[in-house]
């Protein structure tokens, strides 16, 4: 097991990418997920492969969290805090030592996405222009809650408490009473553009956990927050799934809307979905929750799956349209 991995960064430098005179040069910082490393960033970065979806251009800064390891489990559990103290300190070190004076977009996956929310809630740097958050968890309690119900332990007294204690035993730096994205979301600056992407097939972070974060942001005045719910896609591999092209198009549409560098063709394809589906209200999100996780204030007298089915139908229609329209660019 590799020891002493605290601060490691990898910087790709190039000429800044702009789209027009009024578009700034943007630096991208990537925050990787659990059991991964800085290399995860290249899955999202532009490459010579023409058919590869991308949401990150250059310059790109990516780094390793303290728990990165070369062991068989790819993680040093003694240094894992799940987006808490030591990981936020690592993220803050790389941000403030390398790009704090540059306009930037912060991109994160899973643990890395949740860490970005906590980081912004604590520091709120003025030069951060947007957040792209793939499968962020609102709190570790949500993951424990789903695991408890899926394993039939949810009905046992104290299941949640014991589950959190087990998590803190496995991941030694995690504190059950420590910082949580759902608590710090309200402190993120209100005008910051935020795009959250999640999948109904995610077996690690339930989609409704990411939805909780979206609703918490919207309810606290973050009106530039968007949510893309994909019907399919494995955890931390959404950009590589067949719906990854929608992910790409909507992200570029999001960039375009907020004056950030983007591919005009991709943005044009993604704009209809961004405007029609990516700012849902609470009522339309109800069907995406299992009964045990549904917020009490959301429980209506009656509800159907119509909202969910309509959403998935429109996403799939946009995917089919993308396949037809993408040939035009070629």
Buried (B, 14 or more C-beta within 10 A) or exposed (E): EEEEBBBBBBBBEEEBBBBEEEBBBBBBBBBBBBBBBBEBBBBBBBEEEEEBBBBBBBBBBBBBBBBBBEEEEEBBBEBBBBBBBBBBBBBBBBBEEBBBEBBBBBBBBBBBBBBBBBBBBBBEBEEBBBBBBBBBBBBBBBBBBBBBBEEEBBEEEEBBEBBBEEBBEEBEBBBBEBBBBBBBBBBBEEEBBBBBBBBBBBEBBBBBBBBBBBBBBBEEEBEBBBBBBBBBBEBBBBBBBEBBBBBBBBBBBBBBBBBBBBBEBBBBBBBBBBEEBBBBEBEBBBBBBEEEBBBEEEEEEEBEEEBBEEBBEBBBEBBEBBEEBBEEEE
